[in-house]
Amino acid sequence: DTPQTPAMRFLLLALTVLACSSCVAQDPYVVLRGERFTVELADTGEKQALGLMFRDHLADDHGMLFRFPGEAMRSFWMKNTRIPLDIFYFDSNLQLVSVAENAQPCRSQRCPPYPSAAPAQYVLELRAGKAAELGVRPGDVLELHLD
């Protein structure tokens, strides 16, 4: 064995960290009209029922993605949701079918529904105003990066 100098140990440590940094799992994200959003996945019944309820803040580059087993007419509501949202509905080909813009928080027992205009398999919730900022149109494609 050759003795290691502190500089050599530092270099080995740095190379190990650099090599392992690509091994770290990346948070799931989506891309819509060139903008990247880190997403929480609502892929269980419990997560879908809770959604973004009781949250006081949603970062500008974050959202929640709901994945369903197939296409169907979807309808979301804002019960116990504290922040206004844009709700994007995508079909099985990840093409935008409609958007419910500026869905407002609802604290009453009867909250208005925000239905999709066509069958959807994926639903993306972002902070209100994002649809207008991005200039989304029906047919825009959502890119999924979930692994």
VEXMIFI-105188 format. One record per atom (N, C-alpha, C): residue number from 1; residue in three letters; chain; x, y, z. Coordinates in steps of 0.02 Angstrom, whole numbers, plus 50000, padded with zeros to 5 digits. Layout:
! VEXMIFI-105188
+------+------+------+-------+-------+-------+
: vose : miba : lonu :     X :     Y :     Z :
+------+------+------+-------+-------+-------+
:  NUM :  ALA :    A :     X :     Y :     Z :
...
+------+------+------+-------+-------+-------+
//
This chain:
! VEXMIFI-105188
+------+------+------+-------+-------+-------+
: vose : miba : lonu :     X :     Y :     Z :
+------+------+------+-------+-------+-------+
:    1 :  ASP :    A : 50042 : 49940 : 50000 :
:    1 :  ASP :    A : 50000 : 50000 : 50000 :
:    1 :  ASP :    A : 50044 : 50062 : 50000 :
:    2 :  THR :    A : 50020 : 50112 : 49963 :
:    2 :  THR :    A : 50056 : 50176 : 49964 :
:    2 :  THR :    A : 50019 : 50222 : 50011 :
:    3 :  PRO :    A : 50054 : 50263 : 50046 :
:    3 :  PRO :    A : 50021 : 50309 : 50092 :
:    3 :  PRO :    A : 49981 : 50361 : 50053 :
:    4 :  GLN :    A : 49922 : 50379 : 50080 :
:    4 :  GLN :    A : 49881 : 50429 : 50047 :
:    4 :  GLN :    A : 49891 : 50497 : 50080 :
:    5 :  THR :    A : 49901 : 50546 : 50040 :
:    5 :  THR :    A : 49907 : 50614 : 50066 :
:    5 :  THR :    A : 49836 : 50641 : 50076 :
:    6 :  PRO :    A : 49829 : 50693 : 50117 :
:    6 :  PRO :    A : 49763 : 50723 : 50125 :
:    6 :  PRO :    A : 49733 : 50745 : 50058 :
:    7 :  ALA :    A : 49775 : 50769 : 50013 :
:    7 :  ALA :    A : 49750 : 50792 : 49948 :
:    7 :  ALA :    A : 49722 : 50733 : 49908 :
:    8 :  MET :    A : 49757 : 50676 : 49912 :
:    8 :  MET :    A : 49734 : 50616 : 49875 :
:    8 :  MET :    A : 49668 : 50590 : 49905 :
:    9 :  ARG :    A : 49663 : 50591 : 49971 :
:    9 :  ARG :    A : 49601 : 50569 : 50004 :
:    9 :  ARG :    A : 49543 : 50614 : 49983 :
:   10 :  PHE :    A : 49556 : 50679 : 49982 :
:   10 :  PHE :    A : 49504 : 50727 : 49962 :
:   10 :  PHE :    A : 49482 : 50714 : 49889 :
:   11 :  LEU :    A : 49531 : 50703 : 49845 :
:   11 :  LEU :    A : 49516 : 50690 : 49775 :
:   11 :  LEU :    A : 49475 : 50625 : 49768 :
:   12 :  LEU :    A : 49493 : 50573 : 49804 :
:   12 :  LEU :    A : 49454 : 50511 : 49801 :
:   12 :  LEU :    A : 49383 : 50521 : 49827 :
:   13 :  LEU :    A : 49377 : 50558 : 49881 :
:   13 :  LEU :    A : 49310 : 50572 : 49909 :
:   13 :  LEU :    A : 49269 : 50612 : 49859 :
:   14 :  ALA :    A : 49299 : 50663 : 49829 :
:   14 :  ALA :    A : 49264 : 50704 : 49780 :
:   14 :  ALA :    A : 49241 : 50663 : 49720 :
:   15 :  LEU :    A : 49284 : 50619 : 49695 :
:   15 :  LEU :    A : 49265 : 50576 : 49639 :
:   15 :  LEU :    A : 49210 : 50528 : 49657 :
:   16 :  THR :    A : 49211 : 50501 : 49718 :
:   16 :  THR :    A : 49159 : 50455 : 49741 :
:   16 :  THR :    A : 49092 : 50492 : 49746 :
:   17 :  VAL :    A : 49092 : 50551 : 49774 :
:   17 :  VAL :    A : 49030 : 50591 : 49780 :
:   17 :  VAL :    A : 49003 : 50607 : 49711 :
:   18 :  LEU :    A : 49046 : 50628 : 49666 :
:   18 :  LEU :    A : 49025 : 50645 : 49598 :
:   18 :  LEU :    A : 48996 : 50584 : 49563 :
:   19 :  ALA :    A : 49027 : 50528 : 49570 :
:   19 :  ALA :    A : 49004 : 50466 : 49538 :
:   19 :  ALA :    A : 48936 : 50445 : 49566 :
:   20 :  CYS :    A : 48926 : 50454 : 49631 :
:   20 :  CYS :    A : 48864 : 50432 : 49663 :
:   20 :  CYS :    A : 48807 : 50482 : 49655 :
:   21 :  SER :    A : 48823 : 50544 : 49639 :
:   21 :  SER :    A : 48769 : 50594 : 49634 :
:   21 :  SER :    A : 48721 : 50576 : 49578 :
:   22 :  SER :    A : 48744 : 50543 : 49526 :
:   22 :  SER :    A : 48699 : 50523 : 49472 :
:   22 :  SER :    A : 48657 : 50463 : 49492 :
:   23 :  CYS :    A : 48675 : 50429 : 49547 :
:   23 :  CYS :    A : 48637 : 50371 : 49570 :
:   23 :  CYS :    A : 48577 : 50391 : 49612 :
:   24 :  VAL :    A : 48576 : 50452 : 49637 :
:   24 :  VAL :    A : 48523 : 50475 : 49681 :
:   24 :  VAL :    A : 48458 : 50482 : 49640 :
:   25 :  ALA :    A : 48405 : 50456 : 49666 :
:   25 :  ALA :    A : 48340 : 50460 : 49632 :
:   25 :  ALA :    A : 48318 : 50532 : 49627 :
:   26 :  GLN :    A : 48292 : 50549 : 49569 :
:   26 :  GLN :    A : 48268 : 50617 : 49557 :
:   26 :  GLN :    A : 48194 : 50621 : 49572 :
:   27 :  ASP :    A : 48172 : 50678 : 49598 :
:   27 :  ASP :    A : 48100 : 50686 : 49610 :
:   27 :  ASP :    A : 48064 : 50682 : 49544 :
:   28 :  PRO :    A : 48003 : 50653 : 49545 :
:   28 :  PRO :    A : 47965 : 50650 : 49482 :
:   28 :  PRO :    A : 47949 : 50721 : 49459 :
:   29 :  TYR :    A : 47947 : 50729 : 49392 :
:   29 :  TYR :    A : 47929 : 50794 : 49365 :
:   29 :  TYR :    A : 47894 : 50786 : 49298 :
:   30 :  VAL :    A : 47861 : 50839 : 49278 :
:   30 :  VAL :    A : 47828 : 50841 : 49213 :
:   30 :  VAL :    A : 47853 : 50904 : 49177 :
:   31 :  VAL :    A : 47844 : 50904 : 49112 :
:   31 :  VAL :    A : 47861 : 50963 : 49072 :
:   31 :  VAL :    A : 47799 : 50981 : 49031 :
:   32 :  LEU :    A : 47779 : 51043 : 49036 :
:   32 :  LEU :    A : 47722 : 51068 : 48998 :
:   32 :  LEU :    A : 47743 : 51133 : 48964 :
:   33 :  ARG :    A : 47737 : 51135 : 48898 :
:   33 :  ARG :    A : 47757 : 51193 : 48858 :
:   33 :  ARG :    A : 47827 : 51218 : 48877 :
:   34 :  GLY :    A : 47872 : 51170 : 48887 :
:   34 :  GLY :    A : 47942 : 51186 : 48900 :
:   34 :  GLY :    A : 47959 : 51203 : 48972 :
:   35 :  GLU :    A : 47909 : 51206 : 49015 :
:   35 :  GLU :    A : 47922 : 51222 : 49086 :
:   35 :  GLU :    A : 47917 : 51158 : 49128 :
:   36 :  ARG :    A : 47965 : 51151 : 49173 :
:   36 :  ARG :    A : 47971 : 51091 : 49215 :
:   36 :  ARG :    A : 47937 : 51104 : 49283 :
:   37 :  PHE :    A : 47899 : 51054 : 49305 :
:   37 :  PHE :    A : 47865 : 51056 : 49370 :
:   37 :  PHE :    A : 47879 : 50992 : 49409 :
:   38 :  THR :    A : 47907 : 50999 : 49468 :
:   38 :  THR :    A : 47914 : 50942 : 49513 :
:   38 :  THR :    A : 47844 : 50924 : 49537 :
:   39 :  VAL :    A : 47827 : 50859 : 49535 :
:   39 :  VAL :    A : 47759 : 50840 : 49554 :
:   39 :  VAL :    A : 47758 : 50788 : 49609 :
:   40 :  GLU :    A : 47708 : 50794 : 49651 :
:   40 :  GLU :    A : 47690 : 50740 : 49697 :
:   40 :  GLU :    A : 47643 : 50695 : 49658 :
:   41 :  LEU :    A : 47650 : 50631 : 49667 :
:   41 :  LEU :    A : 47606 : 50584 : 49631 :
:   41 :  LEU :    A : 47547 : 50563 : 49674 :
:   42 :  ALA :    A : 47488 : 50575 : 49648 :
:   42 :  ALA :    A : 47427 : 50553 : 49681 :
:   42 :  ALA :    A : 47405 : 50490 : 49643 :
:   43 :  ASP :    A : 47435 : 50434 : 49663 :
:   43 :  ASP :    A : 47423 : 50372 : 49626 :
:   43 :  ASP :    A : 47391 : 50317 : 49668 :
:   44 :  THR :    A : 47367 : 50336 : 49726 :
:   44 :  THR :    A : 47327 : 50290 : 49767 :
:   44 :  THR :    A : 47261 : 50325 : 49783 :
:   45 :  GLY :    A : 47211 : 50286 : 49801 :
:   45 :  GLY :    A : 47147 : 50316 : 49818 :
:   45 :  GLY :    A : 47151 : 50366 : 49875 :
:   46 :  GLU :    A : 47193 : 50352 : 49925 :
:   46 :  GLU :    A : 47200 : 50397 : 49981 :
:   46 :  GLU :    A : 47232 : 50463 : 49960 :
:   47 :  LYS :    A : 47285 : 50459 : 49921 :
:   47 :  LYS :    A : 47319 : 50520 : 49897 :
:   47 :  LYS :    A : 47274 : 50560 : 49851 :
:   48 :  GLN :    A : 47234 : 50525 : 49810 :
:   48 :  GLN :    A : 47189 : 50560 : 49765 :
:   48 :  GLN :    A : 47133 : 50595 : 49804 :
:   49 :  ALA :    A : 47109 : 50564 : 49856 :
:   49 :  ALA :    A : 47056 : 50595 : 49896 :
:   49 :  ALA :    A : 47082 : 50656 : 49933 :
:   50 :  LEU :    A : 47143 : 50654 : 49956 :
:   50 :  LEU :    A : 47172 : 50710 : 49994 :
:   50 :  LEU :    A : 47196 : 50766 : 49947 :
:   51 :  GLY :    A : 47226 : 50747 : 49891 :
:   51 :  GLY :    A : 47249 : 50798 : 49844 :
:   51 :  GLY :    A : 47291 : 50851 : 49877 :
:   52 :  LEU :    A : 47277 : 50913 : 49861 :
:   52 :  LEU :    A : 47313 : 50971 : 49890 :
:   52 :  LEU :    A : 47273 : 51004 : 49946 :
:   53 :  MET :    A : 47228 : 50967 : 49977 :
:   53 :  MET :    A : 47189 : 50995 : 50033 :
:   53 :  MET :    A : 47235 : 51017 : 50090 :
:   54 :  PHE :    A : 47214 : 51067 : 50125 :
:   54 :  PHE :    A : 47245 : 51091 : 50187 :
:   54 :  PHE :    A : 47316 : 51119 : 50177 :
:   55 :  ARG :    A : 47335 : 51134 : 50116 :
:   55 :  ARG :    A : 47401 : 51164 : 50102 :
:   55 :  ARG :    A : 47393 : 51239 : 50099 :
:   56 :  ASP :    A : 47441 : 51274 : 50128 :
:   56 :  ASP :    A : 47439 : 51347 : 50126 :
:   56 :  ASP :    A : 47483 : 51376 : 50071 :
:   57 :  HIS :    A : 47524 : 51334 : 50040 :
:   57 :  HIS :    A : 47571 : 51360 : 49989 :
:   57 :  HIS :    A : 47585 : 51305 : 49939 :
:   58 :  LEU :    A : 47594 : 51325 : 49877 :
:   58 :  LEU :    A : 47616 : 51281 : 49823 :
:   58 :  LEU :    A : 47669 : 51319 : 49784 :
:   59 :  ALA :    A : 47730 : 51293 : 49784 :
:   59 :  ALA :    A : 47784 : 51327 : 49749 :
:   59 :  ALA :    A : 47767 : 51335 : 49675 :
:   60 :  ASP :    A : 47793 : 51387 : 49645 :
:   60 :  ASP :    A : 47779 : 51404 : 49576 :
:   60 :  ASP :    A : 47798 : 51348 : 49527 :
:   61 :  ASP :    A : 47848 : 51308 : 49545 :
:   61 :  ASP :    A : 47871 : 51255 : 49500 :
:   61 :  ASP :    A : 47853 : 51185 : 49525 :
:   62 :  HIS :    A : 47801 : 51182 : 49566 :
:   62 :  HIS :    A : 47778 : 51118 : 49594 :
:   62 :  HIS :    A : 47704 : 51107 : 49579 :
:   63 :  GLY :    A : 47683 : 51044 : 49582 :
:   63 :  GLY :    A : 47614 : 51028 : 49571 :
:   63 :  GLY :    A : 47599 : 50958 : 49595 :
:   64 :  MET :    A : 47539 : 50935 : 49578 :
:   64 :  MET :    A : 47519 : 50867 : 49595 :
:   64 :  MET :    A : 47492 : 50834 : 49532 :
:   65 :  LEU :    A : 47514 : 50773 : 49519 :
:   65 :  LEU :    A : 47492 : 50735 : 49460 :
:   65 :  LEU :    A : 47450 : 50676 : 49483 :
:   66 :  PHE :    A : 47389 : 50672 : 49457 :
:   66 :  PHE :    A : 47343 : 50617 : 49471 :
:   66 :  PHE :    A : 47346 : 50570 : 49411 :
:   67 :  ARG :    A : 47359 : 50506 : 49424 :
:   67 :  ARG :    A : 47361 : 50455 : 49372 :
:   67 :  ARG :    A : 47304 : 50406 : 49384 :
:   68 :  PHE :    A : 47264 : 50395 : 49332 :
:   68 :  PHE :    A : 47208 : 50349 : 49337 :
:   68 :  PHE :    A : 47220 : 50290 : 49289 :
:   69 :  PRO :    A : 47188 : 50232 : 49302 :
:   69 :  PRO :    A : 47202 : 50173 : 49260 :
:   69 :  PRO :    A : 47178 : 50180 : 49188 :
:   70 :  GLY :    A : 47131 : 50224 : 49174 :
:   70 :  GLY :    A : 47106 : 50232 : 49106 :
:   70 :  GLY :    A : 47073 : 50300 : 49098 :
:   71 :  GLU :    A : 47052 : 50313 : 49037 :
:   71 :  GLU :    A : 47017 : 50376 : 49023 :
:   71 :  GLU :    A : 46945 : 50373 : 49047 :
:   72 :  ALA :    A : 46922 : 50429 : 49073 :
:   72 :  ALA :    A : 46852 : 50437 : 49093 :
:   72 :  ALA :    A : 46840 : 50512 : 49102 :
:   73 :  MET :    A : 46777 : 50530 : 49104 :
:   73 :  MET :    A : 46761 : 50600 : 49121 :
:   73 :  MET :    A : 46783 : 50609 : 49193 :
:   74 :  ARG :    A : 46819 : 50662 : 49207 :
:   74 :  ARG :    A : 46844 : 50676 : 49274 :
:   74 :  ARG :    A : 46813 : 50741 : 49299 :
:   75 :  SER :    A : 46804 : 50745 : 49364 :
:   75 :  SER :    A : 46780 : 50806 : 49395 :
:   75 :  SER :    A : 46814 : 50814 : 49462 :
:   76 :  PHE :    A : 46843 : 50872 : 49472 :
:   76 :  PHE :    A : 46877 : 50887 : 49535 :
:   76 :  PHE :    A : 46839 : 50943 : 49570 :
:   77 :  TRP :    A : 46848 : 50947 : 49635 :
:   77 :  TRP :    A : 46820 : 51002 : 49674 :
:   77 :  TRP :    A : 46874 : 51028 : 49719 :
:   78 :  MET :    A : 46859 : 51082 : 49752 :
:   78 :  MET :    A : 46910 : 51118 : 49791 :
:   78 :  MET :    A : 46894 : 51117 : 49866 :
:   79 :  LYS :    A : 46855 : 51069 : 49889 :
:   79 :  LYS :    A : 46838 : 51066 : 49960 :
:   79 :  LYS :    A : 46901 : 51060 : 50002 :
:   80 :  ASN :    A : 46906 : 51102 : 50052 :
:   80 :  ASN :    A : 46962 : 51105 : 50099 :
:   80 :  ASN :    A : 47029 : 51122 : 50066 :
:   81 :  THR :    A : 47026 : 51147 : 50005 :
:   81 :  THR :    A : 47087 : 51170 : 49972 :
:   81 :  THR :    A : 47094 : 51244 : 49986 :
:   82 :  ARG :    A : 47153 : 51263 : 50007 :
:   82 :  ARG :    A : 47163 : 51332 : 50031 :
:   82 :  ARG :    A : 47193 : 51379 : 49979 :
:   83 :  ILE :    A : 47217 : 51351 : 49924 :
:   83 :  ILE :    A : 47250 : 51393 : 49873 :
:   83 :  ILE :    A : 47215 : 51383 : 49806 :
:   84 :  PRO :    A : 47206 : 51437 : 49768 :
:   84 :  PRO :    A : 47175 : 51430 : 49701 :
:   84 :  PRO :    A : 47221 : 51390 : 49655 :
:   85 :  LEU :    A : 47191 : 51351 : 49611 :
:   85 :  LEU :    A : 47229 : 51306 : 49567 :
:   85 :  LEU :    A : 47204 : 51310 : 49496 :
:   86 :  ASP :    A : 47248 : 51291 : 49449 :
:   86 :  ASP :    A : 47229 : 51275 : 49381 :
:   86 :  ASP :    A : 47230 : 51199 : 49378 :
:   87 :  ILE :    A : 47177 : 51170 : 49349 :
:   87 :  ILE :    A : 47171 : 51097 : 49345 :
:   87 :  ILE :    A : 47173 : 51078 : 49271 :
:   88 :  PHE :    A : 47225 : 51042 : 49251 :
:   88 :  PHE :    A : 47237 : 51023 : 49182 :
:   88 :  PHE :    A : 47217 : 50950 : 49173 :
:   89 :  TYR :    A : 47176 : 50936 : 49122 :
:   89 :  TYR :    A : 47153 : 50868 : 49107 :
:   89 :  TYR :    A : 47187 : 50843 : 49043 :
:   90 :  PHE :    A : 47218 : 50784 : 49046 :
:   90 :  PHE :    A : 47253 : 50755 : 48989 :
:   90 :  PHE :    A : 47225 : 50685 : 48974 :
:   91 :  ASP :    A : 47223 : 50668 : 48910 :
:   91 :  ASP :    A : 47198 : 50602 : 48890 :
:   91 :  ASP :    A : 47253 : 50550 : 48896 :
:   92 :  SER :    A : 47240 : 50489 : 48873 :
:   92 :  SER :    A : 47289 : 50435 : 48880 :
:   92 :  SER :    A : 47352 : 50446 : 48838 :
:   93 :  ASN :    A : 47348 : 50490 : 48788 :
:   93 :  ASN :    A : 47406 : 50508 : 48747 :
:   93 :  ASN :    A : 47443 : 50569 : 48775 :
:   94 :  LEU :    A : 47423 : 50590 : 48835 :
:   94 :  LEU :    A : 47452 : 50647 : 48870 :
:   94 :  LEU :    A : 47440 : 50713 : 48833 :
:   95 :  GLN :    A : 47385 : 50716 : 48795 :
:   95 :  GLN :    A : 47366 : 50777 : 48761 :
:   95 :  GLN :    A : 47314 : 50814 : 48804 :
:   96 :  LEU :    A : 47323 : 50879 : 48810 :
:   96 :  LEU :    A : 47278 : 50920 : 48849 :
:   96 :  LEU :    A : 47208 : 50921 : 48818 :
:   97 :  VAL :    A : 47158 : 50903 : 48858 :
:   97 :  VAL :    A : 47089 : 50905 : 48833 :
:   97 :  VAL :    A : 47051 : 50966 : 48860 :
:   98 :  SER :    A : 47069 : 50990 : 48919 :
:   98 :  SER :    A : 47038 : 51050 : 48946 :
:   98 :  SER :    A : 47074 : 51073 : 49009 :
:   99 :  VAL :    A : 47059 : 51135 : 49030 :
:   99 :  VAL :    A : 47088 : 51164 : 49091 :
:   99 :  VAL :    A : 47032 : 51199 : 49129 :
:  100 :  ALA :    A : 47030 : 51188 : 49194 :
:  100 :  ALA :    A : 46987 : 51227 : 49238 :
:  100 :  ALA :    A : 47034 : 51279 : 49269 :
:  101 :  GLU :    A : 47029 : 51341 : 49244 :
:  101 :  GLU :    A : 47075 : 51394 : 49268 :
:  101 :  GLU :    A : 47048 : 51428 : 49330 :
:  102 :  ASN :    A : 47093 : 51444 : 49375 :
:  102 :  ASN :    A : 47079 : 51483 : 49435 :
:  102 :  ASN :    A : 47023 : 51453 : 49477 :
:  103 :  ALA :    A : 47026 : 51387 : 49488 :
:  103 :  ALA :    A : 46978 : 51354 : 49532 :
:  103 :  ALA :    A : 46990 : 51380 : 49603 :
:  104 :  GLN :    A : 46938 : 51405 : 49634 :
:  104 :  GLN :    A : 46944 : 51439 : 49698 :
:  104 :  GLN :    A : 46933 : 51392 : 49758 :
:  105 :  PRO :    A : 46968 : 51406 : 49813 :
:  105 :  PRO :    A : 46959 : 51367 : 49874 :
:  105 :  PRO :    A : 46886 : 51365 : 49895 :
:  106 :  CYS :    A : 46866 : 51311 : 49926 :
:  106 :  CYS :    A : 46798 : 51303 : 49948 :
:  106 :  CYS :    A : 46798 : 51274 : 50019 :
:  107 :  ARG :    A : 46763 : 51308 : 50064 :
:  107 :  ARG :    A : 46759 : 51285 : 50133 :
:  107 :  ARG :    A : 46689 : 51265 : 50154 :
:  108 :  SER :    A : 46642 : 51268 : 50107 :
:  108 :  SER :    A : 46573 : 51251 : 50124 :
:  108 :  SER :    A : 46561 : 51176 : 50111 :
:  109 :  GLN :    A : 46501 : 51153 : 50128 :
:  109 :  GLN :    A : 46484 : 51083 : 50118 :
:  109 :  GLN :    A : 46471 : 51068 : 50043 :
:  110 :  ARG :    A : 46447 : 51118 : 50006 :
:  110 :  ARG :    A : 46432 : 51108 : 49935 :
:  110 :  ARG :    A : 46481 : 51149 : 49894 :
:  111 :  CYS :    A : 46529 : 51116 : 49865 :
:  111 :  CYS :    A : 46579 : 51149 : 49824 :
:  111 :  CYS :    A : 46566 : 51135 : 49750 :
:  112 :  PRO :    A : 46577 : 51185 : 49707 :
:  112 :  PRO :    A : 46564 : 51174 : 49636 :
:  112 :  PRO :    A : 46614 : 51125 : 49606 :
:  113 :  PRO :    A : 46590 : 51084 : 49559 :
:  113 :  PRO :    A : 46636 : 51038 : 49525 :
:  113 :  PRO :    A : 46672 : 51073 : 49467 :
:  114 :  TYR :    A : 46730 : 51047 : 49450 :
:  114 :  TYR :    A : 46769 : 51071 : 49393 :
:  114 :  TYR :    A : 46781 : 51011 : 49347 :
:  115 :  PRO :    A : 46734 : 50998 : 49300 :
:  115 :  PRO :    A : 46738 : 50938 : 49259 :
:  115 :  PRO :    A : 46784 : 50947 : 49199 :
:  116 :  SER :    A : 46808 : 50890 : 49174 :
:  116 :  SER :    A : 46847 : 50891 : 49111 :
:  116 :  SER :    A : 46798 : 50897 : 49053 :
:  117 :  ALA :    A : 46822 : 50925 : 48997 :
:  117 :  ALA :    A : 46780 : 50933 : 48938 :
:  117 :  ALA :    A : 46777 : 50869 : 48896 :
:  118 :  ALA :    A : 46822 : 50823 : 48910 :
:  118 :  ALA :    A : 46826 : 50759 : 48874 :
:  118 :  ALA :    A : 46858 : 50708 : 48921 :
:  119 :  PRO :    A : 46855 : 50644 : 48904 :
:  119 :  PRO :    A : 46886 : 50594 : 48947 :
:  119 :  PRO :    A : 46961 : 50608 : 48959 :
:  120 :  ALA :    A : 46982 : 50597 : 49021 :
:  120 :  ALA :    A : 47052 : 50611 : 49041 :
:  120 :  ALA :    A : 47078 : 50553 : 49083 :
:  121 :  GLN :    A : 47143 : 50542 : 49078 :
:  121 :  GLN :    A : 47176 : 50491 : 49118 :
:  121 :  GLN :    A : 47225 : 50521 : 49168 :
:  122 :  TYR :    A : 47249 : 50581 : 49152 :
:  122 :  TYR :    A : 47297 : 50616 : 49195 :
:  122 :  TYR :    A : 47270 : 50685 : 49211 :
:  123 :  VAL :    A : 47280 : 50705 : 49273 :
:  123 :  VAL :    A : 47259 : 50772 : 49294 :
:  123 :  VAL :    A : 47318 : 50804 : 49330 :
:  124 :  LEU :    A : 47334 : 50865 : 49310 :
:  124 :  LEU :    A : 47389 : 50902 : 49340 :
:  124 :  LEU :    A : 47361 : 50964 : 49374 :
:  125 :  GLU :    A : 47378 : 50972 : 49438 :
:  125 :  GLU :    A : 47358 : 51033 : 49474 :
:  125 :  GLU :    A : 47420 : 51076 : 49485 :
:  126 :  LEU :    A : 47415 : 51139 : 49463 :
:  126 :  LEU :    A : 47468 : 51189 : 49472 :
:  126 :  LEU :    A : 47435 : 51250 : 49503 :
:  127 :  ARG :    A : 47477 : 51296 : 49527 :
:  127 :  ARG :    A : 47448 : 51356 : 49557 :
:  127 :  ARG :    A : 47409 : 51395 : 49505 :
:  128 :  ALA :    A : 47357 : 51430 : 49527 :
:  128 :  ALA :    A : 47314 : 51468 : 49482 :
:  128 :  ALA :    A : 47355 : 51519 : 49443 :
:  129 :  GLY :    A : 47338 : 51527 : 49380 :
:  129 :  GLY :    A : 47372 : 51575 : 49337 :
:  129 :  GLY :    A : 47424 : 51543 : 49291 :
:  130 :  LYS :    A : 47444 : 51480 : 49305 :
:  130 :  LYS :    A : 47495 : 51447 : 49265 :
:  130 :  LYS :    A : 47471 : 51434 : 49194 :
:  131 :  ALA :    A : 47408 : 51415 : 49185 :
:  131 :  ALA :    A : 47382 : 51401 : 49118 :
:  131 :  ALA :    A : 47389 : 51463 : 49073 :
:  132 :  ALA :    A : 47370 : 51521 : 49100 :
:  132 :  ALA :    A : 47376 : 51583 : 49061 :
:  132 :  ALA :    A : 47449 : 51600 : 49048 :
:  133 :  GLU :    A : 47492 : 51593 : 49100 :
:  133 :  GLU :    A : 47563 : 51608 : 49092 :
:  133 :  GLU :    A : 47595 : 51565 : 49038 :
:  134 :  LEU :    A : 47577 : 51501 : 49036 :
:  134 :  LEU :    A : 47605 : 51454 : 48988 :
:  134 :  LEU :    A : 47573 : 51460 : 48919 :
:  135 :  GLY :    A : 47514 : 51489 : 48916 :
:  135 :  GLY :    A : 47478 : 51494 : 48853 :
:  135 :  GLY :    A : 47456 : 51426 : 48826 :
:  136 :  VAL :    A : 47433 : 51382 : 48871 :
:  136 :  VAL :    A : 47414 : 51314 : 48851 :
:  136 :  VAL :    A : 47354 : 51314 : 48805 :
:  137 :  ARG :    A : 47352 : 51263 : 48762 :
:  137 :  ARG :    A : 47296 : 51253 : 48716 :
:  137 :  ARG :    A : 47280 : 51178 : 48713 :
:  138 :  PRO :    A : 47218 : 51161 : 48699 :
:  138 :  PRO :    A : 47201 : 51091 : 48690 :
:  138 :  PRO :    A : 47249 : 51059 : 48638 :
:  139 :  GLY :    A : 47271 : 50998 : 48654 :
:  139 :  GLY :    A : 47319 : 50964 : 48610 :
:  139 :  GLY :    A : 47391 : 50970 : 48634 :
:  140 :  ASP :    A : 47405 : 51019 : 48679 :
:  140 :  ASP :    A : 47473 : 51023 : 48707 :
:  140 :  ASP :    A : 47489 : 50957 : 48741 :
:  141 :  VAL :    A : 47552 : 50936 : 48736 :
:  141 :  VAL :    A : 47571 : 50870 : 48763 :
:  141 :  VAL :    A : 47610 : 50878 : 48828 :
:  142 :  LEU :    A : 47592 : 50837 : 48876 :
:  142 :  LEU :    A : 47626 : 50834 : 48941 :
:  142 :  LEU :    A : 47680 : 50781 : 48937 :
:  143 :  GLU :    A : 47741 : 50799 : 48957 :
:  143 :  GLU :    A : 47796 : 50750 : 48961 :
:  143 :  GLU :    A : 47801 : 50726 : 49033 :
:  144 :  LEU :    A : 47803 : 50660 : 49042 :
:  144 :  LEU :    A : 47810 : 50630 : 49108 :
:  144 :  LEU :    A : 47881 : 50606 : 49119 :
:  145 :  HIS :    A : 47910 : 50623 : 49176 :
:  145 :  HIS :    A : 47975 : 50599 : 49198 :
:  145 :  HIS :    A : 47967 : 50575 : 49270 :
:  146 :  LEU :    A : 47941 : 50515 : 49278 :
:  146 :  LEU :    A : 47920 : 50491 : 49344 :
:  146 :  LEU :    A : 47967 : 50441 : 49375 :
:  147 :  ASP :    A : 48018 : 50418 : 49340 :
:  147 :  ASP :    A : 48065 : 50369 : 49367 :
:  147 :  ASP :    A : 48128 : 50402 : 49393 :
+------+------+------+-------+-------+-------+
//
